[in-house]
Amino acid sequence: MRCPSLAPSRPGTVAMLLVATFAAVTPAGATTADDLCPPATNPCVIASSATITDGSVLDFGDRDVVVNQGRVLEVGFGAMVISARSLVLAPKAKLLATGGGLISVQVTGSIDLQRAGSDRSRIDVSGDFGGGVIELLAGDDVLVNGDLVARSILFDADGGEILIGAGSDVTVNTLVDIGGGSDGSGGALTVIADGAVTFADAIFASGGEFDGGEVDISAGGHLSVDEVDISGGSLSGSGGALVLQSAAGNITLNGQVLGTAGGSLEEGGGFGGSVDAVAPAGNVTVLGRIRIPGADAPATAATSSSPPGRRCSSTPTSSPMAGATTAAASGTGAAAR
């Protein structure tokens, strides 16, 4: 088995992502920032819901934007880009592209998705024919206490994609849903942060016949995740992949990682998923079970970790379909349970 590279994540990557802004030809009749609040107002408080024209770039310049409680900006099957200094979604505020479209938020400051009790803000790009794309790119923190949803609606569609980039910390306290249908594949979650990354709730990226999803998280500081589901399914769908990298901190897996495969007499089943955790300056700690058997493997827990220094290890190979777990650390040690 090949050992993973211990190259650290690249500080300043988020700044480069922000430079590579969404390049689109603004259509005639596009919605503009001035349609949502007066041009001289800062902060720009969006107090009314609006239907956004496909392809619109809502450029608020160096202003802070607040979408008031219960207000909705909706683009349907299309795409919208919000560019500002910062963005706040108040509880029950929503950005929607629920035909499987694209929502891109690009700010030089912070992004804050709020909640109050059971009232949560929401960004949703789910679609009948597959989930769409959510991009959250911030020069500072990204704080998510609302819903991020990019799942498929129909059974034969794939999960969508979520990209989060931050020049500081990323904190997500609610479920992230990029699941695919039973005859589709799981979606993809990519996180690149110069600071710490914390997922305090589950990441749901399971798929079906065309395999589980992919979760790739890179942090400059400490990295912590809760439950992660990258399972495949149906007749022969393989488990997906979980990749965790911390350049200068520790990695902690607090919940179960599930990457099981689907199987059948007709097709024989898929391969188990894979889990890679790399912390060149810290520890890798596994506090939950890692279950990534292939379809013909026993459904037993499998974990591995590395003590001080660099070492690669893999799950038991009682089945050629079993998945693999790799942990590499060079701090004071890594622990697994």
C-alpha positions as CSV (number, residue, x, y, z in Angstrom):
1,M,0.0,0.0,0.0
2,R,1.4,3.5,-0.9
3,C,1.9,5.8,2.1
4,P,0.2,9.2,1.7
5,S,2.1,12.3,1.1
6,L,2.7,14.4,4.2
7,A,2.8,17.7,2.3
8,P,0.9,20.3,4.3
9,S,-2.1,22.1,3.0
10,R,-1.2,25.3,1.3
11,P,-1.7,28.6,3.3
12,G,-3.1,31.3,1.1
13,T,-5.0,28.8,-1.1
14,V,-8.2,30.5,-0.2
15,A,-6.9,33.8,-1.4
16,M,-6.2,32.2,-4.8
17,L,-9.7,30.7,-4.8
18,L,-11.2,34.2,-4.3
19,V,-9.2,35.6,-7.2
20,A,-10.6,32.9,-9.4
21,T,-14.1,34.3,-9.2
22,F,-17.0,32.9,-11.2
23,A,-16.6,34.2,-14.7
24,A,-20.0,34.5,-16.4
25,V,-21.6,36.6,-19.1
26,T,-24.2,38.6,-17.3
27,P,-27.5,38.1,-19.2
28,A,-29.8,40.9,-20.4
29,G,-32.3,41.6,-17.7
30,A,-30.1,40.1,-14.9
31,T,-30.9,40.8,-11.3
32,T,-28.4,43.3,-9.8
33,A,-27.5,44.2,-6.3
34,D,-29.3,47.5,-6.7
35,D,-32.6,45.6,-7.2
36,L,-32.3,44.2,-3.7
37,C,-31.2,47.3,-1.7
38,P,-30.2,51.0,-2.4
39,P,-26.7,51.3,-3.8
40,A,-25.4,53.5,-1.0
41,T,-26.7,51.4,1.9
42,N,-24.2,49.6,4.1
43,P,-25.0,47.2,5.4
44,C,-27.3,46.1,2.7
45,V,-30.3,44.5,4.4
46,I,-32.4,42.4,2.1
47,A,-35.9,42.8,3.5
48,S,-37.9,41.2,0.7
49,S,-37.8,37.9,-1.0
50,A,-36.8,37.9,-4.7
51,T,-36.6,35.6,-7.7
52,I,-33.1,35.9,-9.2
53,T,-32.5,35.8,-13.0
54,D,-30.3,32.9,-14.0
55,G,-26.7,34.0,-14.4
56,S,-27.0,37.0,-12.2
57,V,-23.9,38.3,-10.4
58,L,-25.0,40.3,-7.3
59,D,-22.0,42.5,-6.8
60,F,-22.3,44.4,-3.5
61,G,-18.8,45.7,-3.6
62,D,-17.2,46.3,-0.2
63,R,-20.6,46.2,1.6
64,D,-21.9,43.8,4.2
65,V,-25.0,41.9,3.2
66,V,-27.7,40.7,5.5
67,V,-30.6,38.6,4.3
68,N,-33.4,39.1,6.8
69,Q,-35.2,36.4,8.7
70,G,-37.6,34.4,6.5
71,R,-36.5,36.1,3.3
72,V,-35.7,34.0,0.2
73,L,-33.5,34.5,-2.9
74,E,-34.3,31.9,-5.4
75,V,-32.8,31.1,-8.8
76,G,-34.5,27.7,-9.6
77,F,-32.5,25.7,-12.2
78,G,-30.0,28.5,-12.7
79,A,-26.9,30.1,-11.2
80,M,-26.4,33.1,-9.0
81,V,-23.2,34.7,-7.5
82,I,-23.1,36.9,-4.5
83,S,-20.0,39.0,-4.1
84,A,-19.6,41.3,-1.0
85,R,-17.5,42.1,2.0
86,S,-19.5,39.7,4.2
87,L,-22.8,37.7,4.2
88,V,-25.2,36.9,7.0
89,L,-28.2,34.7,6.5
90,A,-30.6,35.3,9.4
91,P,-32.6,32.4,10.8
92,K,-35.1,31.0,8.2
93,A,-33.4,33.1,5.4
94,K,-32.7,31.0,2.3
95,L,-30.7,30.9,-0.9
96,L,-32.3,28.4,-3.2
97,A,-31.4,26.8,-6.5
98,T,-33.6,23.8,-6.0
99,G,-33.5,22.6,-9.6
100,G,-29.9,21.6,-9.1
101,G,-28.4,24.9,-9.9
102,L,-25.4,26.8,-8.6
103,I,-25.0,29.3,-5.7
104,S,-21.7,30.9,-5.2
105,V,-20.9,33.3,-2.3
106,Q,-17.6,35.1,-2.5
107,V,-16.7,37.5,0.3
108,T,-13.5,39.1,1.6
109,G,-14.7,38.9,5.1
110,S,-16.9,36.2,6.8
111,I,-19.9,34.1,6.0
112,D,-22.5,33.4,8.8
113,L,-25.5,31.1,8.4
114,Q,-27.5,31.6,11.6
115,R,-30.1,29.7,13.6
116,A,-32.5,30.5,16.4
117,G,-33.8,27.4,18.1
118,S,-35.3,25.2,15.4
119,D,-35.3,28.1,12.9
120,R,-32.3,27.6,10.6
121,S,-31.0,29.5,7.6
122,R,-30.6,27.3,4.5
123,I,-28.7,27.1,1.2
124,D,-30.2,24.4,-0.9
125,V,-29.3,23.3,-4.5
126,S,-31.1,19.9,-4.5
127,G,-32.6,18.7,-7.7
128,D,-34.6,15.9,-9.2
129,F,-31.8,15.1,-11.7
130,G,-29.0,15.6,-9.3
131,G,-27.7,18.0,-6.7
132,G,-26.2,21.3,-7.8
133,V,-23.2,23.2,-6.6
134,I,-22.7,25.4,-3.5
135,E,-19.5,27.5,-3.2
136,L,-18.7,29.4,0.0
137,L,-15.5,31.3,-0.3
138,A,-14.5,33.7,2.5
139,G,-11.3,35.6,3.3
140,D,-12.1,35.2,7.0
141,D,-14.3,32.7,8.9
142,V,-17.1,30.5,7.7
143,L,-19.7,29.7,10.4
144,V,-22.6,27.4,9.5
145,N,-25.5,27.0,11.9
146,G,-27.9,26.5,9.1
147,D,-28.6,23.8,6.4
148,L,-26.3,23.0,3.5
149,V,-28.1,20.7,1.1
150,A,-27.0,19.5,-2.3
151,R,-28.7,16.1,-2.5
152,S,-30.4,14.3,-5.3
153,I,-34.2,14.0,-5.2
154,L,-34.8,11.1,-7.6
155,F,-33.4,7.6,-7.1
156,D,-31.2,7.6,-10.2
157,A,-29.5,10.9,-9.6
158,D,-26.2,11.9,-8.1
159,G,-25.5,14.1,-5.1
160,G,-24.2,17.6,-5.6
161,E,-21.0,19.4,-4.7
162,I,-20.1,21.7,-1.9
163,L,-16.8,23.7,-1.8
164,I,-15.9,25.7,1.3
165,G,-12.8,27.9,1.4
166,A,-11.8,30.1,4.3
167,G,-8.8,32.3,5.1
168,S,-9.4,31.5,8.8
169,D,-11.6,28.9,10.5
170,V,-14.5,26.8,9.2
171,T,-17.1,25.7,11.8
172,V,-20.2,23.7,10.7
173,N,-22.6,22.8,13.5
174,T,-25.4,21.1,11.4
175,L,-25.9,18.2,9.0
176,V,-24.3,18.5,5.6
177,D,-26.3,16.6,3.0
178,I,-24.9,15.7,-0.4
179,G,-26.4,12.2,-0.7
180,G,-27.2,10.5,-4.0
181,G,-30.0,8.2,-5.0
182,S,-30.0,4.4,-4.8
183,D,-29.1,4.3,-8.5
184,G,-26.7,7.2,-8.4
185,S,-23.5,8.3,-6.6
186,G,-22.8,10.3,-3.5
187,G,-21.7,13.9,-3.8
188,A,-18.5,15.7,-3.1
189,L,-17.5,17.9,-0.2
190,T,-14.2,19.9,-0.4
191,V,-13.0,22.1,2.4
192,I,-9.8,24.2,2.3
193,A,-9.1,26.4,5.3
194,D,-6.0,28.3,6.5
195,G,-7.2,27.9,10.1
196,A,-9.1,25.2,12.1
197,V,-12.0,23.1,10.7
198,T,-14.8,21.7,12.9
199,F,-17.7,19.6,11.7
200,A,-19.9,19.1,14.9
201,D,-22.6,17.2,13.1
202,A,-22.8,14.5,10.4
203,I,-21.7,14.6,6.8
204,F,-24.0,12.6,4.7
205,A,-22.4,11.7,1.3
206,S,-23.8,8.1,0.7
207,G,-24.6,6.9,-2.8
208,G,-26.0,3.9,-4.5
209,E,-25.1,1.8,-7.5
210,F,-22.5,4.3,-8.6
211,D,-20.6,4.5,-5.3
212,G,-20.4,6.6,-2.2
213,G,-19.3,10.2,-2.2
214,E,-16.0,11.9,-1.6
215,V,-15.1,14.1,1.4
216,D,-11.8,16.0,1.2
217,I,-10.9,18.4,4.1
218,S,-7.7,20.3,4.5
219,A,-7.0,22.5,7.5
220,G,-4.1,24.7,8.5
221,G,-4.8,24.0,12.2
222,H,-6.8,21.4,14.1
223,L,-9.4,19.3,12.2
224,S,-12.3,17.6,13.9
225,V,-15.2,15.7,12.3
226,D,-18.2,13.9,13.6
227,E,-20.1,11.1,11.8
228,V,-19.3,10.7,8.1
229,D,-21.3,8.4,5.7
230,I,-19.6,7.7,2.4
231,S,-21.4,4.3,1.8
232,G,-22.2,2.9,-1.6
233,G,-25.3,0.7,-2.1
234,S,-27.6,-1.1,-4.4
235,L,-26.2,-4.1,-6.3
236,S,-22.5,-3.2,-6.4
237,G,-21.9,0.3,-5.4
238,S,-18.5,0.8,-3.7
239,G,-17.8,2.9,-0.6
240,G,-16.4,6.4,-1.2
241,A,-13.4,8.2,0.1
242,L,-12.6,10.4,3.2
243,V,-9.4,12.4,3.1
244,L,-8.4,14.5,6.1
245,Q,-5.3,16.7,6.2
246,S,-4.0,19.0,9.0
247,A,-0.9,21.0,8.2
248,A,0.0,22.1,11.7
249,G,-2.6,20.5,14.1
250,N,-4.3,17.4,15.3
251,I,-7.0,15.4,13.6
252,T,-9.9,14.0,15.6
253,L,-12.6,11.6,14.3
254,N,-15.4,11.9,17.0
255,G,-18.1,9.8,15.3
256,Q,-18.5,6.7,13.2
257,V,-17.2,6.6,9.6
258,L,-19.3,4.4,7.4
259,G,-18.1,3.4,4.0
260,T,-19.8,0.1,3.3
261,A,-20.4,-1.3,-0.2
262,G,-23.6,-2.7,-1.8
263,G,-23.7,-6.3,-2.9
264,S,-25.8,-8.9,-4.7
265,L,-25.5,-12.4,-6.1
266,E,-25.9,-10.9,-9.6
267,E,-23.1,-8.5,-9.5
268,G,-21.0,-9.7,-6.6
269,G,-20.7,-6.4,-4.7
270,G,-18.5,-3.4,-4.5
271,F,-15.3,-2.4,-2.7
272,G,-15.2,-0.9,0.8
273,G,-14.4,2.8,1.1
274,S,-11.1,4.4,2.1
275,V,-10.1,6.7,4.9
276,D,-6.9,8.7,5.0
277,A,-5.9,11.0,7.8
278,V,-2.6,12.9,7.6
279,A,-1.3,15.2,10.4
280,P,2.5,15.7,9.9
281,A,2.8,18.0,13.0
282,G,0.2,16.4,15.3
283,N,-1.8,13.4,16.3
284,V,-4.6,11.4,14.6
285,T,-7.3,10.3,17.2
286,V,-10.1,7.9,16.3
287,L,-12.9,7.9,18.9
288,G,-15.6,6.2,16.8
289,R,-15.8,3.1,14.7
290,I,-14.6,3.0,11.1
291,R,-16.7,0.5,9.1
292,I,-15.6,0.1,5.5
293,P,-16.1,-3.5,4.5
294,G,-16.5,-4.7,1.0
295,A,-19.8,-6.3,0.0
296,D,-18.4,-9.8,0.7
297,A,-16.5,-8.8,3.8
298,P,-17.8,-9.2,7.4
299,A,-19.5,-6.1,8.7
300,T,-17.0,-5.6,11.5
301,A,-15.2,-2.5,12.7
302,A,-11.8,-1.7,11.4
303,T,-9.5,1.1,12.6
304,S,-5.9,2.0,12.4
305,S,-3.6,4.7,13.6
306,S,0.0,5.6,13.8
307,P,2.2,6.1,16.9
308,P,4.9,8.8,16.8
309,G,6.7,9.0,13.5
310,R,5.4,8.1,10.1
311,R,3.9,4.7,9.5
312,C,1.2,3.4,7.2
313,S,-1.3,0.7,8.1
314,S,-4.4,-0.8,6.6
315,T,-7.6,-2.6,7.7
316,P,-7.7,-6.4,7.8
317,T,-7.7,-7.9,4.4
318,S,-9.9,-11.0,5.1
319,S,-11.7,-10.0,1.9
320,P,-10.2,-8.6,-1.3
321,M,-13.2,-6.2,-1.3
322,A,-12.3,-4.7,2.0
323,G,-11.5,-1.0,2.2
324,A,-8.4,0.7,3.6
325,T,-7.7,3.0,6.5
326,T,-4.4,5.0,6.6
327,A,-3.3,7.3,9.4
328,A,0.0,9.2,9.5
329,A,1.2,11.5,12.3
330,S,4.5,12.8,13.6
331,G,3.4,14.5,16.8
332,T,3.4,13.0,20.3
333,G,1.3,10.0,19.0
334,A,-2.0,8.9,17.6
335,A,-4.7,7.1,19.3
336,A,-7.5,4.8,18.1
337,R,-10.4,3.1,19.8
